Amino acid sequence: MNKIILLQDKGSVYMDYSFDEVIDRKDSLGLKWNNLDQQFGCEEVLPMWVADMDFSSPQPILDSLKGVLDTRILGYATPPDTLYNAIIHWQKEHHQMELTKDAILFAPGVVPSIAVIIQALTNEQDAIMIHDPVYTPFSTMIELNKRRCIRSTLLMENNQFKMDFEDIEKKLVEEQVKLFVLCNPQNPGGRVWSKQELLTLAELCKKYHVLIISDEIHADLIFSPYQFTSLVTLDPSYQDFVLTLSAATKTFNIAGVKLAMIFAHNPKLYKQIHLYQEAIEHSCLNTFGYVATETAFTQCGPWLEQLMARLEENLTMVCHFFDTRLPQVNYMKPQGTYLFWFDCSSLGLTDEELMNHFIHVGKIALNAGVAYGPGGSQYMRLNFAAPKVLIEEGLKRIKFAFEQ
Ligand SMILES: Cc1ncc(COP(=O)(O)O)c(C=O)c1O
């Protein structure tokens, strides 16, 4: 149970949160823990895959959602000014982003926002560039919307991803790329792109008139000493061609409420996206999303601080385990996110065999690296946002899989 120890600091509710409680998610609709047999062909797997956390969402959010139920009428909702102010304040305080209400659009998710922007601002067969590997729905949205997906493979230096600017520039020109979809911090590798890397990428896109979507959904999940930089804040001119995607859902473990924001500083782009959203009736969204997002940004700062301390501990535990028990396995120590990307090539299996091996031998559900693009081949992604007993069990299962 969450125990209240202190109340009210500038609107934030201080509580001593428990990140040890194992909450039975089998009775919820949670994608991560349910229908494992159908999803993985094995009911007994320990699910450490999709990116939500096995920690309780913050108590102030749960309370505010109960408050919605107490109104007893769940009619249509409209986003209040207090929500806009909460977003503007959070972005300014945490990411030095200057925002006004007329630059904020709501959407039922970050992935739906990518789809809407693709549809509103590009045409069929246009080229859209992404990194490889990167969060799977980037390519899915591009391809399902009949645009051409151009991948620039990330390079590896000291077990961290880095961008290949030569390759990016060559392809921007050759393929006449219209849009770049950036993931910062990077999923699956957990890279927090440096200012210099972001500047170089943005300058290339500016030079060749390429719009950028900067998916910053993991922006609040950063490990010390790394510093997240929101791309659009680097130079005032970037406001013309950068669209930032943000949400409280990943940070505060409320992915199911489905609310995200598009920050469009350029009024012309704002209008185009807004018109498109109206055409597909994306303007009236979920009451719970509005309420949870406002509560997250106004009352849950202390929860986030405690969460980050716990994620740091979990990460130390995972790295120590790999260093001491599986020293032959290379991994990428994430600078942000709660995702751990490790190399399974020492098993000598194909990508398909690898996934099956972890499921049927290790009895653990991870994300297959190859799903993030060809550059993810031979890797697996572990989600370490869970109580320590589950992490310990997961690591045992991974070790067992490596030993067989
Ligand atoms: C980089 C990235 N973008 C977007 C999402 C999902 O966003 P949404 O649920 O708002 O569509 C995720 C979820 O893991 C993600 O990692």
Ligand as a Chemical Component Dictionary entry (heavy atoms), coordinates in Angstrom:
data_LIG
# 
_chem_comp.id                   LIG 
_chem_comp.type                 NON-POLYMER 
_chem_comp.pdbx_formal_charge   0 
_chem_comp.three_letter_code    LIG 
# 
loop_
_chem_comp_atom.comp_id 
_chem_comp_atom.atom_id 
_chem_comp_atom.alt_atom_id 
_chem_comp_atom.type_symbol 
_chem_comp_atom.charge 
_chem_comp_atom.model_Cartn_x 
_chem_comp_atom.model_Cartn_y 
_chem_comp_atom.model_Cartn_z 
_chem_comp_atom.pdbx_ordinal 
LIG C1 C1 C 0 9.146 5.707 -28.297 1  
LIG C2 C2 C 0 7.725 5.400 -28.011 2  
LIG N1 N1 N 0 6.757 6.135 -28.587 3  
LIG C3 C3 C 0 5.445 5.891 -28.351 4  
LIG C4 C4 C 0 5.062 4.865 -27.521 5  
LIG C5 C5 C 0 3.603 4.579 -27.299 6  
LIG O1 O1 O 0 2.863 5.734 -27.210 7  
LIG P1 P1 P 0 1.285 5.706 -27.181 8  
LIG O2 O2 O 0 0.868 4.589 -26.290 9  
LIG O3 O3 O 0 0.932 7.051 -26.629 10 
LIG O4 O4 O 0 0.820 5.536 -28.580 11 
LIG C6 C6 C 0 6.042 4.065 -26.903 12 
LIG C7 C7 C 0 5.650 2.949 -26.053 13 
LIG O5 O5 O 0 6.432 2.128 -25.680 14 
LIG C8 C8 C 0 7.394 4.352 -27.154 15 
LIG O6 O6 O 0 8.370 3.633 -26.595 16 
# 
loop_
_chem_comp_bond.comp_id 
_chem_comp_bond.atom_id_1 
_chem_comp_bond.atom_id_2 
_chem_comp_bond.value_order 
_chem_comp_bond.pdbx_ordinal 
LIG C1 C2 SING 1  
LIG C2 N1 SING 2  
LIG C2 C8 DOUB 3  
LIG N1 C3 DOUB 4  
LIG C3 C4 SING 5  
LIG C4 C5 SING 6  
LIG C4 C6 DOUB 7  
LIG C5 O1 SING 8  
LIG O1 P1 SING 9  
LIG P1 O2 DOUB 10 
LIG P1 O3 SING 11 
LIG P1 O4 SING 12 
LIG C6 C7 SING 13 
LIG C6 C8 SING 14 
LIG C7 O5 DOUB 15 
LIG C8 O6 SING 16 
# 
